[in-house]
Amino acid sequence: MRAQDLANVTSYREWVLLGYLVCPDKLLRVTSIDIALVVLKENLVLTLFRDEYVLLHEDYQLYVLPRMLESKKMAKSGRTKQKEADLEYIVAKQVEKMIRYNSNNRCYI
């Protein structure tokens, strides 16, 4: 990894967090869970501009978690092929567990 890449790690993390808030369905990809888990463990607040900020764990609970619950319900209803539905259900369940775990284990300053 180059020094330039390391300098942008914080920026990458912020874009990952914002991206999953805007497009929570992308969390249903298997590799996305690991990325989101690492980033959510390290970040509690995301500064948008000066004194404007986002409380990440609360926003993930409000916006992303309901989408994951909806995906689980739709996967169980059999709207897709069974194998795809099972995979979607498992991934949605893992994302739900990750969001709840990180929200419960966050530390307050």
Gaussian input, Z-matrix of N, CA and C with variables (Angstrom, degrees):
# hf/3-21g

backbone

0 1
 N
 C     1     B1
 C     2     B2     1     A1
 N     3     B3     2     A2     1     D1
 C     4     B4     3     A3     2     D2
 C     5     B5     4     A4     3     D3
 N     6     B6     5     A5     4     D4
 C     7     B7     6     A6     5     D5
 C     8     B8     7     A7     6     D6
 N     9     B9     8     A8     7     D7
 C    10    B10     9     A9     8     D8
 C    11    B11    10    A10     9     D9
 N    12    B12    11    A11    10    D10
 C    13    B13    12    A12    11    D11
 C    14    B14    13    A13    12    D12
 N    15    B15    14    A14    13    D13
 C    16    B16    15    A15    14    D14
 C    17    B17    16    A16    15    D15
 N    18    B18    17    A17    16    D16
 C    19    B19    18    A18    17    D17
 C    20    B20    19    A19    18    D18
 N    21    B21    20    A20    19    D19
 C    22    B22    21    A21    20    D20
 C    23    B23    22    A22    21    D21
 N    24    B24    23    A23    22    D22
 C    25    B25    24    A24    23    D23
 C    26    B26    25    A25    24    D24
 N    27    B27    26    A26    25    D25
 C    28    B28    27    A27    26    D26
 C    29    B29    28    A28    27    D27
 N    30    B30    29    A29    28    D28
 C    31    B31    30    A30    29    D29
 C    32    B32    31    A31    30    D30
 N    33    B33    32    A32    31    D31
 C    34    B34    33    A33    32    D32
 C    35    B35    34    A34    33    D33
 N    36    B36    35    A35    34    D34
 C    37    B37    36    A36    35    D35
 C    38    B38    37    A37    36    D36
 N    39    B39    38    A38    37    D37
 C    40    B40    39    A39    38    D38
 C    41    B41    40    A40    39    D39
 N    42    B42    41    A41    40    D40
 C    43    B43    42    A42    41    D41
 C    44    B44    43    A43    42    D42
 N    45    B45    44    A44    43    D43
 C    46    B46    45    A45    44    D44
 C    47    B47    46    A46    45    D45
 N    48    B48    47    A47    46    D46
 C    49    B49    48    A48    47    D47
 C    50    B50    49    A49    48    D48
 N    51    B51    50    A50    49    D49
 C    52    B52    51    A51    50    D50
 C    53    B53    52    A52    51    D51
 N    54    B54    53    A53    52    D52
 C    55    B55    54    A54    53    D53
 C    56    B56    55    A55    54    D54
 N    57    B57    56    A56    55    D55
 C    58    B58    57    A57    56    D56
 C    59    B59    58    A58    57    D57
 N    60    B60    59    A59    58    D58
 C    61    B61    60    A60    59    D59
 C    62    B62    61    A61    60    D60
 N    63    B63    62    A62    61    D61
 C    64    B64    63    A63    62    D62
 C    65    B65    64    A64    63    D63
 N    66    B66    65    A65    64    D64
 C    67    B67    66    A66    65    D65
 C    68    B68    67    A67    66    D66
 N    69    B69    68    A68    67    D67
 C    70    B70    69    A69    68    D68
 C    71    B71    70    A70    69    D69
 N    72    B72    71    A71    70    D70
 C    73    B73    72    A72    71    D71
 C    74    B74    73    A73    72    D72
 N    75    B75    74    A74    73    D73
 C    76    B76    75    A75    74    D74
 C    77    B77    76    A76    75    D75
 N    78    B78    77    A77    76    D76
 C    79    B79    78    A78    77    D77
 C    80    B80    79    A79    78    D78
 N    81    B81    80    A80    79    D79
 C    82    B82    81    A81    80    D80
 C    83    B83    82    A82    81    D81
 N    84    B84    83    A83    82    D82
 C    85    B85    84    A84    83    D83
 C    86    B86    85    A85    84    D84
 N    87    B87    86    A86    85    D85
 C    88    B88    87    A87    86    D86
 C    89    B89    88    A88    87    D87
 N    90    B90    89    A89    88    D88
 C    91    B91    90    A90    89    D89
 C    92    B92    91    A91    90    D90
 N    93    B93    92    A92    91    D91
 C    94    B94    93    A93    92    D92
 C    95    B95    94    A94    93    D93
 N    96    B96    95    A95    94    D94
 C    97    B97    96    A96    95    D95
 C    98    B98    97    A97    96    D96
 N    99    B99    98    A98    97    D97
 C   100   B100    99    A99    98    D98
 C   101   B101   100   A100    99    D99
 N   102   B102   101   A101   100   D100
 C   103   B103   102   A102   101   D101
 C   104   B104   103   A103   102   D102
 N   105   B105   104   A104   103   D103
 C   106   B106   105   A105   104   D104
 C   107   B107   106   A106   105   D105
 N   108   B108   107   A107   106   D106
 C   109   B109   108   A108   107   D107
 C   110   B110   109   A109   108   D108
 N   111   B111   110   A110   109   D109
 C   112   B112   111   A111   110   D110
 C   113   B113   112   A112   111   D111
 N   114   B114   113   A113   112   D112
 C   115   B115   114   A114   113   D113
 C   116   B116   115   A115   114   D114
 N   117   B117   116   A116   115   D115
 C   118   B118   117   A117   116   D116
 C   119   B119   118   A118   117   D117
 N   120   B120   119   A119   118   D118
 C   121   B121   120   A120   119   D119
 C   122   B122   121   A121   120   D120
 N   123   B123   122   A122   121   D121
 C   124   B124   123   A123   122   D122
 C   125   B125   124   A124   123   D123
 N   126   B126   125   A125   124   D124
 C   127   B127   126   A126   125   D125
 C   128   B128   127   A127   126   D126
 N   129   B129   128   A128   127   D127
 C   130   B130   129   A129   128   D128
 C   131   B131   130   A130   129   D129
 N   132   B132   131   A131   130   D130
 C   133   B133   132   A132   131   D131
 C   134   B134   133   A133   132   D132
 N   135   B135   134   A134   133   D133
 C   136   B136   135   A135   134   D134
 C   137   B137   136   A136   135   D135
 N   138   B138   137   A137   136   D136
 C   139   B139   138   A138   137   D137
 C   140   B140   139   A139   138   D138
 N   141   B141   140   A140   139   D139
 C   142   B142   141   A141   140   D140
 C   143   B143   142   A142   141   D141
 N   144   B144   143   A143   142   D142
 C   145   B145   144   A144   143   D143
 C   146   B146   145   A145   144   D144
 N   147   B147   146   A146   145   D145
 C   148   B148   147   A147   146   D146
 C   149   B149   148   A148   147   D147
 N   150   B150   149   A149   148   D148
 C   151   B151   150   A150   149   D149
 C   152   B152   151   A151   150   D150
 N   153   B153   152   A152   151   D151
 C   154   B154   153   A153   152   D152
 C   155   B155   154   A154   153   D153
 N   156   B156   155   A155   154   D154
 C   157   B157   156   A156   155   D155
 C   158   B158   157   A157   156   D156
 N   159   B159   158   A158   157   D157
 C   160   B160   159   A159   158   D158
 C   161   B161   160   A160   159   D159
 N   162   B162   161   A161   160   D160
 C   163   B163   162   A162   161   D161
 C   164   B164   163   A163   162   D162
 N   165   B165   164   A164   163   D163
 C   166   B166   165   A165   164   D164
 C   167   B167   166   A166   165   D165
 N   168   B168   167   A167   166   D166
 C   169   B169   168   A168   167   D167
 C   170   B170   169   A169   168   D168
 N   171   B171   170   A170   169   D169
 C   172   B172   171   A171   170   D170
 C   173   B173   172   A172   171   D171
 N   174   B174   173   A173   172   D172
 C   175   B175   174   A174   173   D173
 C   176   B176   175   A175   174   D174
 N   177   B177   176   A176   175   D175
 C   178   B178   177   A177   176   D176
 C   179   B179   178   A178   177   D177
 N   180   B180   179   A179   178   D178
 C   181   B181   180   A180   179   D179
 C   182   B182   181   A181   180   D180
 N   183   B183   182   A182   181   D181
 C   184   B184   183   A183   182   D182
 C   185   B185   184   A184   183   D183
 N   186   B186   185   A185   184   D184
 C   187   B187   186   A186   185   D185
 C   188   B188   187   A187   186   D186
 N   189   B189   188   A188   187   D187
 C   190   B190   189   A189   188   D188
 C   191   B191   190   A190   189   D189
 N   192   B192   191   A191   190   D190
 C   193   B193   192   A192   191   D191
 C   194   B194   193   A193   192   D192
 N   195   B195   194   A194   193   D193
 C   196   B196   195   A195   194   D194
 C   197   B197   196   A196   195   D195
 N   198   B198   197   A197   196   D196
 C   199   B199   198   A198   197   D197
 C   200   B200   199   A199   198   D198
 N   201   B201   200   A200   199   D199
 C   202   B202   201   A201   200   D200
 C   203   B203   202   A202   201   D201
 N   204   B204   203   A203   202   D202
 C   205   B205   204   A204   203   D203
 C   206   B206   205   A205   204   D204
 N   207   B207   206   A206   205   D205
 C   208   B208   207   A207   206   D206
 C   209   B209   208   A208   207   D207
 N   210   B210   209   A209   208   D208
 C   211   B211   210   A210   209   D209
 C   212   B212   211   A211   210   D210
 N   213   B213   212   A212   211   D211
 C   214   B214   213   A213   212   D212
 C   215   B215   214   A214   213   D213
 N   216   B216   215   A215   214   D214
 C   217   B217   216   A216   215   D215
 C   218   B218   217   A217   216   D216
 N   219   B219   218   A218   217   D217
 C   220   B220   219   A219   218   D218
 C   221   B221   220   A220   219   D219
 N   222   B222   221   A221   220   D220
 C   223   B223   222   A222   221   D221
 C   224   B224   223   A223   222   D222
 N   225   B225   224   A224   223   D223
 C   226   B226   225   A225   224   D224
 C   227   B227   226   A226   225   D225
 N   228   B228   227   A227   226   D226
 C   229   B229   228   A228   227   D227
 C   230   B230   229   A229   228   D228
 N   231   B231   230   A230   229   D229
 C   232   B232   231   A231   230   D230
 C   233   B233   232   A232   231   D231
 N   234   B234   233   A233   232   D232
 C   235   B235   234   A234   233   D233
 C   236   B236   235   A235   234   D234
 N   237   B237   236   A236   235   D235
 C   238   B238   237   A237   236   D236
 C   239   B239   238   A238   237   D237
 N   240   B240   239   A239   238   D238
 C   241   B241   240   A240   239   D239
 C   242   B242   241   A241   240   D240
 N   243   B243   242   A242   241   D241
 C   244   B244   243   A243   242   D242
 C   245   B245   244   A244   243   D243
 N   246   B246   245   A245   244   D244
 C   247   B247   246   A246   245   D245
 C   248   B248   247   A247   246   D246
 N   249   B249   248   A248   247   D247
 C   250   B250   249   A249   248   D248
 C   251   B251   250   A250   249   D249
 N   252   B252   251   A251   250   D250
 C   253   B253   252   A252   251   D251
 C   254   B254   253   A253   252   D252
 N   255   B255   254   A254   253   D253
 C   256   B256   255   A255   254   D254
 C   257   B257   256   A256   255   D255
 N   258   B258   257   A257   256   D256
 C   259   B259   258   A258   257   D257
 C   260   B260   259   A259   258   D258
 N   261   B261   260   A260   259   D259
 C   262   B262   261   A261   260   D260
 C   263   B263   262   A262   261   D261
 N   264   B264   263   A263   262   D262
 C   265   B265   264   A264   263   D263
 C   266   B266   265   A265   264   D264
 N   267   B267   266   A266   265   D265
 C   268   B268   267   A267   266   D266
 C   269   B269   268   A268   267   D267
 N   270   B270   269   A269   268   D268
 C   271   B271   270   A270   269   D269
 C   272   B272   271   A271   270   D270
 N   273   B273   272   A272   271   D271
 C   274   B274   273   A273   272   D272
 C   275   B275   274   A274   273   D273
 N   276   B276   275   A275   274   D274
 C   277   B277   276   A276   275   D275
 C   278   B278   277   A277   276   D276
 N   279   B279   278   A278   277   D277
 C   280   B280   279   A279   278   D278
 C   281   B281   280   A280   279   D279
 N   282   B282   281   A281   280   D280
 C   283   B283   282   A282   281   D281
 C   284   B284   283   A283   282   D282
 N   285   B285   284   A284   283   D283
 C   286   B286   285   A285   284   D284
 C   287   B287   286   A286   285   D285
 N   288   B288   287   A287   286   D286
 C   289   B289   288   A288   287   D287
 C   290   B290   289   A289   288   D288
 N   291   B291   290   A290   289   D289
 C   292   B292   291   A291   290   D290
 C   293   B293   292   A292   291   D291
 N   294   B294   293   A293   292   D292
 C   295   B295   294   A294   293   D293
 C   296   B296   295   A295   294   D294
 N   297   B297   296   A296   295   D295
 C   298   B298   297   A297   296   D296
 C   299   B299   298   A298   297   D297
 N   300   B300   299   A299   298   D298
 C   301   B301   300   A300   299   D299
 C   302   B302   301   A301   300   D300
 N   303   B303   302   A302   301   D301
 C   304   B304   303   A303   302   D302
 C   305   B305   304   A304   303   D303
 N   306   B306   305   A305   304   D304
 C   307   B307   306   A306   305   D305
 C   308   B308   307   A307   306   D306
 N   309   B309   308   A308   307   D307
 C   310   B310   309   A309   308   D308
 C   311   B311   310   A310   309   D309
 N   312   B312   311   A311   310   D310
 C   313   B313   312   A312   311   D311
 C   314   B314   313   A313   312   D312
 N   315   B315   314   A314   313   D313
 C   316   B316   315   A315   314   D314
 C   317   B317   316   A316   315   D315
 N   318   B318   317   A317   316   D316
 C   319   B319   318   A318   317   D317
 C   320   B320   319   A319   318   D318
 N   321   B321   320   A320   319   D319
 C   322   B322   321   A321   320   D320
 C   323   B323   322   A322   321   D321
 N   324   B324   323   A323   322   D322
 C   325   B325   324   A324   323   D323
 C   326   B326   325   A325   324   D324

   B1=1.4494
   B2=1.5269
   B3=1.3094
   B4=1.4562
   B5=1.5226
   B6=1.3352
   B7=1.4591
   B8=1.5281
   B9=1.3217
   B10=1.4609
   B11=1.5274
   B12=1.3092
   B13=1.4632
   B14=1.5249
   B15=1.3233
   B16=1.4613
   B17=1.5251
   B18=1.3141
   B19=1.4569
   B20=1.5274
   B21=1.3087
   B22=1.4658
   B23=1.5209
   B24=1.3137
   B25=1.4683
   B26=1.5254
   B27=1.3171
   B28=1.4597
   B29=1.5184
   B30=1.3017
   B31=1.4615
   B32=1.5280
   B33=1.3298
   B34=1.4657
   B35=1.5208
   B36=1.3210
   B37=1.4687
   B38=1.5209
   B39=1.3359
   B40=1.4577
   B41=1.5281
   B42=1.3265
   B43=1.4568
   B44=1.5286
   B45=1.3097
   B46=1.4728
   B47=1.5206
   B48=1.3209
   B49=1.4625
   B50=1.5282
   B51=1.3176
   B52=1.4641
   B53=1.5197
   B54=1.3170
   B55=1.4614
   B56=1.5088
   B57=1.3246
   B58=1.4599
   B59=1.5278
   B60=1.3448
   B61=1.4636
   B62=1.5242
   B63=1.3237
   B64=1.4635
   B65=1.5279
   B66=1.3242
   B67=1.4740
   B68=1.5270
   B69=1.3285
   B70=1.4657
   B71=1.5251
   B72=1.3338
   B73=1.4594
   B74=1.5327
   B75=1.3238
   B76=1.4627
   B77=1.5247
   B78=1.3248
   B79=1.4627
   B80=1.5165
   B81=1.3168
   B82=1.4648
   B83=1.5194
   B84=1.3161
   B85=1.4621
   B86=1.5230
   B87=1.3063
   B88=1.4655
   B89=1.5350
   B90=1.3089
   B91=1.4608
   B92=1.5245
   B93=1.3019
   B94=1.4579
   B95=1.5217
   B96=1.3014
   B97=1.4645
   B98=1.5234
   B99=1.3223
   B100=1.4599
   B101=1.5224
   B102=1.3257
   B103=1.4595
   B104=1.5296
   B105=1.3101
   B106=1.4636
   B107=1.5265
   B108=1.3030
   B109=1.4602
   B110=1.5259
   B111=1.3079
   B112=1.4647
   B113=1.5202
   B114=1.3156
   B115=1.4620
   B116=1.5213
   B117=1.3232
   B118=1.4610
   B119=1.5244
   B120=1.3138
   B121=1.4667
   B122=1.5217
   B123=1.3200
   B124=1.4599
   B125=1.5214
   B126=1.3115
   B127=1.4552
   B128=1.5215
   B129=1.3346
   B130=1.4575
   B131=1.5181
   B132=1.3327
   B133=1.4581
   B134=1.5199
   B135=1.3059
   B136=1.4541
   B137=1.5212
   B138=1.3278
   B139=1.4582
   B140=1.5186
   B141=1.3232
   B142=1.4507
   B143=1.5291
   B144=1.3304
   B145=1.4590
   B146=1.5148
   B147=1.3049
   B148=1.4586
   B149=1.5250
   B150=1.3262
   B151=1.4647
   B152=1.5270
   B153=1.3197
   B154=1.4605
   B155=1.5261
   B156=1.3184
   B157=1.4578
   B158=1.5208
   B159=1.3176
   B160=1.4645
   B161=1.5225
   B162=1.3287
   B163=1.4637
   B164=1.5196
   B165=1.2977
   B166=1.4588
   B167=1.5133
   B168=1.3070
   B169=1.4556
   B170=1.5331
   B171=1.3318
   B172=1.4592
   B173=1.5270
   B174=1.3261
   B175=1.4599
   B176=1.5193
   B177=1.3180
   B178=1.4685
   B179=1.5303
   B180=1.3379
   B181=1.4715
   B182=1.5310
   B183=1.3361
   B184=1.4637
   B185=1.5208
   B186=1.3302
   B187=1.4550
   B188=1.5286
   B189=1.3146
   B190=1.4619
   B191=1.5215
   B192=1.3028
   B193=1.4667
   B194=1.5343
   B195=1.3329
   B196=1.4697
   B197=1.5338
   B198=1.3256
   B199=1.4695
   B200=1.5247
   B201=1.3355
   B202=1.4642
   B203=1.5232
   B204=1.3260
   B205=1.4656
   B206=1.5265
   B207=1.3221
   B208=1.4649
   B209=1.5305
   B210=1.3211
   B211=1.4655
   B212=1.5243
   B213=1.3317
   B214=1.4625
   B215=1.5216
   B216=1.3398
   B217=1.4500
   B218=1.5355
   B219=1.3239
   B220=1.4617
   B221=1.5195
   B222=1.3356
   B223=1.4630
   B224=1.5202
   B225=1.3118
   B226=1.4629
   B227=1.5282
   B228=1.3318
   B229=1.4673
   B230=1.5258
   B231=1.3313
   B232=1.4536
   B233=1.5162
   B234=1.3465
   B235=1.4592
   B236=1.5185
   B237=1.3343
   B238=1.4622
   B239=1.5163
   B240=1.3030
   B241=1.4626
   B242=1.5182
   B243=1.3028
   B244=1.4564
   B245=1.5297
   B246=1.3230
   B247=1.4578
   B248=1.5256
   B249=1.3280
   B250=1.4622
   B251=1.5239
   B252=1.3266
   B253=1.4567
   B254=1.5212
   B255=1.3153
   B256=1.4617
   B257=1.5228
   B258=1.3314
   B259=1.4647
   B260=1.5218
   B261=1.3302
   B262=1.4576
   B263=1.5211
   B264=1.3176
   B265=1.4631
   B266=1.5277
   B267=1.3120
   B268=1.4758
   B269=1.5219
   B270=1.3238
   B271=1.4649
   B272=1.5241
   B273=1.3346
   B274=1.4648
   B275=1.5250
   B276=1.3127
   B277=1.4658
   B278=1.5293
   B279=1.3300
   B280=1.4633
   B281=1.5197
   B282=1.3170
   B283=1.4677
   B284=1.5219
   B285=1.3211
   B286=1.4630
   B287=1.5292
   B288=1.3139
   B289=1.4666
   B290=1.5315
   B291=1.3401
   B292=1.4638
   B293=1.5251
   B294=1.3221
   B295=1.4615
   B296=1.5229
   B297=1.3169
   B298=1.4691
   B299=1.5310
   B300=1.3293
   B301=1.4678
   B302=1.5256
   B303=1.3318
   B304=1.4563
   B305=1.5160
   B306=1.3117
   B307=1.4626
   B308=1.5230
   B309=1.2995
   B310=1.4604
   B311=1.5182
   B312=1.3223
   B313=1.4577
   B314=1.5160
   B315=1.3057
   B316=1.4610
   B317=1.5110
   B318=1.2999
   B319=1.4731
   B320=1.5176
   B321=1.2992
   B322=1.4529
   B323=1.5174
   B324=1.3163
   B325=1.4660
   B326=1.4960
   A1=108.21
   A2=115.91
   A3=120.92
   A4=110.68
   A5=115.55
   A6=120.91
   A7=111.11
   A8=116.94
   A9=120.77
   A10=110.86
   A11=116.17
   A12=120.34
   A13=111.12
   A14=116.41
   A15=120.21
   A16=111.49
   A17=116.28
   A18=120.06
   A19=111.23
   A20=117.48
   A21=121.52
   A22=114.09
   A23=118.40
   A24=120.81
   A25=111.14
   A26=117.99
   A27=120.53
   A28=110.94
   A29=115.69
   A30=120.10
   A31=111.05
   A32=117.09
   A33=120.81
   A34=110.94
   A35=116.23
   A36=120.42
   A37=111.14
   A38=116.07
   A39=119.88
   A40=111.40
   A41=117.09
   A42=120.35
   A43=111.41
   A44=116.53
   A45=119.72
   A46=109.95
   A47=116.83
   A48=120.81
   A49=111.94
   A50=116.43
   A51=119.71
   A52=111.41
   A53=116.14
   A54=120.18
   A55=112.78
   A56=117.41
   A57=120.26
   A58=112.03
   A59=117.20
   A60=119.30
   A61=110.99
   A62=115.75
   A63=120.45
   A64=111.27
   A65=116.77
   A66=122.06
   A67=110.12
   A68=118.01
   A69=119.60
   A70=113.69
   A71=117.76
   A72=119.71
   A73=112.03
   A74=117.18
   A75=120.49
   A76=111.22
   A77=117.31
   A78=120.66
   A79=111.78
   A80=117.10
   A81=120.45
   A82=112.43
   A83=117.41
   A84=119.88
   A85=107.43
   A86=116.08
   A87=121.64
   A88=112.33
   A89=118.92
   A90=120.91
   A91=112.39
   A92=117.97
   A93=121.60
   A94=112.46
   A95=116.75
   A96=120.36
   A97=110.78
   A98=116.74
   A99=120.60
   A100=111.44
   A101=116.12
   A102=120.38
   A103=109.73
   A104=117.05
   A105=121.38
   A106=111.34
   A107=117.23
   A108=120.98
   A109=110.92
   A110=116.89
   A111=120.98
   A112=110.83
   A113=116.29
   A114=120.32
   A115=111.67
   A116=118.11
   A117=120.08
   A118=112.30
   A119=117.47
   A120=119.69
   A121=111.27
   A122=116.57
   A123=120.91
   A124=113.79
   A125=118.31
   A126=120.79
   A127=110.68
   A128=115.72
   A129=121.44
   A130=111.20
   A131=115.33
   A132=121.58
   A133=108.19
   A134=115.83
   A135=121.47
   A136=107.86
   A137=116.65
   A138=121.07
   A139=108.85
   A140=115.73
   A141=120.69
   A142=111.06
   A143=115.91
   A144=120.74
   A145=107.84
   A146=116.41
   A147=123.90
   A148=111.80
   A149=117.69
   A150=119.44
   A151=113.05
   A152=117.29
   A153=121.93
   A154=108.63
   A155=116.41
   A156=119.94
   A157=110.80
   A158=114.28
   A159=122.29
   A160=107.60
   A161=116.00
   A162=120.58
   A163=106.23
   A164=116.40
   A165=122.21
   A166=114.43
   A167=117.17
   A168=119.65
   A169=111.43
   A170=116.29
   A171=118.94
   A172=110.68
   A173=116.75
   A174=119.59
   A175=111.65
   A176=117.31
   A177=119.42
   A178=110.39
   A179=116.35
   A180=119.61
   A181=110.90
   A182=116.31
   A183=120.40
   A184=113.90
   A185=117.78
   A186=120.77
   A187=114.63
   A188=116.92
   A189=119.72
   A190=111.17
   A191=116.92
   A192=120.46
   A193=113.18
   A194=119.78
   A195=118.56
   A196=113.09
   A197=117.19
   A198=119.83
   A199=111.15
   A200=115.97
   A201=119.41
   A202=110.24
   A203=116.98
   A204=120.13
   A205=110.57
   A206=116.51
   A207=120.77
   A208=110.89
   A209=116.79
   A210=120.85
   A211=110.80
   A212=116.67
   A213=120.19
   A214=110.72
   A215=115.74
   A216=119.90
   A217=110.67
   A218=117.02
   A219=120.31
   A220=111.31
   A221=116.88
   A222=119.73
   A223=110.23
   A224=116.92
   A225=120.49
   A226=112.26
   A227=115.76
   A228=118.15
   A229=111.97
   A230=116.71
   A231=120.39
   A232=114.90
   A233=117.07
   A234=119.16
   A235=112.37
   A236=117.53
   A237=121.50
   A238=108.73
   A239=115.90
   A240=119.81
   A241=109.20
   A242=117.28
   A243=121.72
   A244=112.56
   A245=117.31
   A246=119.74
   A247=110.75
   A248=116.68
   A249=121.04
   A250=110.62
   A251=116.46
   A252=120.46
   A253=111.12
   A254=117.17
   A255=120.54
   A256=111.22
   A257=116.55
   A258=120.56
   A259=110.42
   A260=117.37
   A261=121.03
   A262=110.90
   A263=116.92
   A264=121.05
   A265=110.87
   A266=116.33
   A267=120.80
   A268=110.72
   A269=116.92
   A270=120.65
   A271=110.20
   A272=117.95
   A273=120.84
   A274=110.70
   A275=116.59
   A276=120.82
   A277=110.70
   A278=117.19
   A279=120.97
   A280=111.23
   A281=117.18
   A282=120.66
   A283=109.88
   A284=117.10
   A285=120.85
   A286=110.56
   A287=116.41
   A288=121.27
   A289=110.48
   A290=116.42
   A291=120.81
   A292=110.83
   A293=117.77
   A294=120.74
   A295=110.33
   A296=116.92
   A297=119.62
   A298=111.44
   A299=116.76
   A300=120.70
   A301=110.69
   A302=116.73
   A303=119.92
   A304=112.05
   A305=118.02
   A306=120.47
   A307=110.88
   A308=117.66
   A309=121.07
   A310=112.78
   A311=117.88
   A312=121.30
   A313=113.91
   A314=118.14
   A315=119.48
   A316=108.97
   A317=115.28
   A318=119.78
   A319=108.73
   A320=116.09
   A321=121.34
   A322=108.97
   A323=114.77
   A324=120.08
   A325=109.09
   D1=137.77
   D2=-179.24
   D3=-87.70
   D4=161.39
   D5=179.10
   D6=-61.35
   D7=-34.82
   D8=178.54
   D9=-62.48
   D10=-39.01
   D11=179.32
   D12=-66.67
   D13=-40.36
   D14=179.96
   D15=-65.98
   D16=-34.06
   D17=179.79
   D18=-65.58
   D19=-25.19
   D20=-177.17
   D21=-99.33
   D22=5.66
   D23=-176.84
   D24=-59.73
   D25=-42.47
   D26=179.50
   D27=-61.93
   D28=-42.04
   D29=178.68
   D30=-63.65
   D31=-41.36
   D32=177.69
   D33=-60.28
   D34=-44.39
   D35=179.84
   D36=-60.61
   D37=-44.15
   D38=179.90
   D39=-61.44
   D40=-41.66
   D41=179.82
   D42=-67.97
   D43=-35.43
   D44=176.58
   D45=-62.90
   D46=-46.96
   D47=-179.49
   D48=-62.58
   D49=-44.72
   D50=178.24
   D51=-66.21
   D52=-39.87
   D53=-179.85
   D54=-60.69
   D55=-42.52
   D56=179.61
   D57=-71.94
   D58=-27.80
   D59=174.87
   D60=-69.36
   D61=-39.55
   D62=-178.22
   D63=-77.26
   D64=-38.64
   D65=-177.55
   D66=-125.01
   D67=71.40
   D68=-175.94
   D69=-63.10
   D70=-22.06
   D71=179.57
   D72=-64.72
   D73=-22.18
   D74=178.92
   D75=-69.10
   D76=-17.36
   D77=175.95
   D78=-69.63
   D79=-14.19
   D80=-179.16
   D81=-77.13
   D82=-4.07
   D83=173.22
   D84=-81.32
   D85=138.93
   D86=-171.43
   D87=-57.62
   D88=-42.58
   D89=-177.46
   D90=-72.06
   D91=-20.14
   D92=-177.76
   D93=-67.77
   D94=-30.39
   D95=-177.82
   D96=-60.81
   D97=-46.93
   D98=-178.40
   D99=-62.66
   D100=-41.74
   D101=180.00
   D102=-64.23
   D103=-48.65
   D104=-178.70
   D105=-63.01
   D106=-39.14
   D107=-179.38
   D108=-60.61
   D109=-47.19
   D110=-179.69
   D111=-63.13
   D112=-46.06
   D113=-175.91
   D114=-69.01
   D115=-39.19
   D116=179.13
   D117=-69.55
   D118=-30.70
   D119=177.56
   D120=-66.92
   D121=-30.67
   D122=-174.29
   D123=-92.64
   D124=-17.76
   D125=-174.29
   D126=-125.43
   D127=132.97
   D128=175.27
   D129=-109.82
   D130=-36.41
   D131=-176.61
   D132=-129.35
   D133=139.65
   D134=177.87
   D135=-118.18
   D136=115.91
   D137=179.85
   D138=-77.88
   D139=126.66
   D140=178.81
   D141=-92.03
   D142=-51.70
   D143=-179.39
   D144=-163.35
   D145=122.46
   D146=-179.22
   D147=47.12
   D148=-106.92
   D149=-178.34
   D150=-98.74
   D151=12.13
   D152=175.74
   D153=-92.76
   D154=129.65
   D155=-177.11
   D156=-147.49
   D157=166.46
   D158=178.01
   D159=-121.09
   D160=128.49
   D161=172.76
   D162=-84.14
   D163=101.71
   D164=-168.79
   D165=-58.84
   D166=-48.64
   D167=-174.57
   D168=-65.52
   D169=-37.41
   D170=177.48
   D171=-67.29
   D172=-42.93
   D173=-179.59
   D174=-67.48
   D175=-36.99
   D176=176.44
   D177=-64.74
   D178=-37.41
   D179=177.42
   D180=-66.49
   D181=-38.70
   D182=-176.33
   D183=-77.44
   D184=-38.66
   D185=-170.39
   D186=-109.47
   D187=-39.74
   D188=-174.86
   D189=-85.56
   D190=-43.68
   D191=-177.22
   D192=-58.07
   D193=-44.92
   D194=176.97
   D195=-60.31
   D196=-34.71
   D197=177.84
   D198=-66.41
   D199=-37.07
   D200=178.98
   D201=-68.78
   D202=-39.51
   D203=177.85
   D204=-64.92
   D205=-38.92
   D206=176.64
   D207=-64.23
   D208=-40.84
   D209=178.99
   D210=-64.44
   D211=-40.32
   D212=177.35
   D213=-61.22
   D214=-44.85
   D215=-178.34
   D216=-64.53
   D217=-42.68
   D218=-179.19
   D219=-68.56
   D220=-35.74
   D221=177.94
   D222=-65.41
   D223=-37.77
   D224=179.57
   D225=-72.29
   D226=-25.66
   D227=-179.13
   D228=-77.14
   D229=-7.80
   D230=174.48
   D231=80.54
   D232=32.78
   D233=-179.07
   D234=-73.32
   D235=-16.95
   D236=178.47
   D237=-122.33
   D238=-179.95
   D239=176.57
   D240=-59.20
   D241=150.09
   D242=-172.44
   D243=-59.14
   D244=-42.87
   D245=-178.46
   D246=-64.62
   D247=-43.78
   D248=178.28
   D249=-66.47
   D250=-38.98
   D251=179.36
   D252=-64.25
   D253=-41.63
   D254=178.33
   D255=-62.77
   D256=-43.74
   D257=179.31
   D258=-63.80
   D259=-44.64
   D260=179.38
   D261=-62.21
   D262=-40.71
   D263=178.98
   D264=-63.10
   D265=-45.58
   D266=-179.10
   D267=-62.82
   D268=-45.51
   D269=-179.15
   D270=-65.26
   D271=-43.96
   D272=179.14
   D273=-61.65
   D274=-38.04
   D275=178.17
   D276=-65.35
   D277=-40.35
   D278=178.27
   D279=-66.03
   D280=-41.27
   D281=178.81
   D282=-64.44
   D283=-44.35
   D284=177.70
   D285=-57.90
   D286=-45.53
   D287=179.95
   D288=-62.71
   D289=-42.34
   D290=-179.69
   D291=-62.72
   D292=-45.23
   D293=-178.03
   D294=-65.45
   D295=-44.13
   D296=179.10
   D297=-64.47
   D298=-41.41
   D299=-179.66
   D300=-63.28
   D301=-47.19
   D302=-179.27
   D303=-66.97
   D304=-34.25
   D305=177.93
   D306=-69.29
   D307=-37.36
   D308=-179.94
   D309=-75.34
   D310=-27.17
   D311=-175.51
   D312=-104.67
   D313=13.81
   D314=178.22
   D315=-72.88
   D316=153.42
   D317=179.41
   D318=-108.05
   D319=144.85
   D320=179.61
   D321=-103.15
   D322=140.00
   D323=-179.38
   D324=-101.37

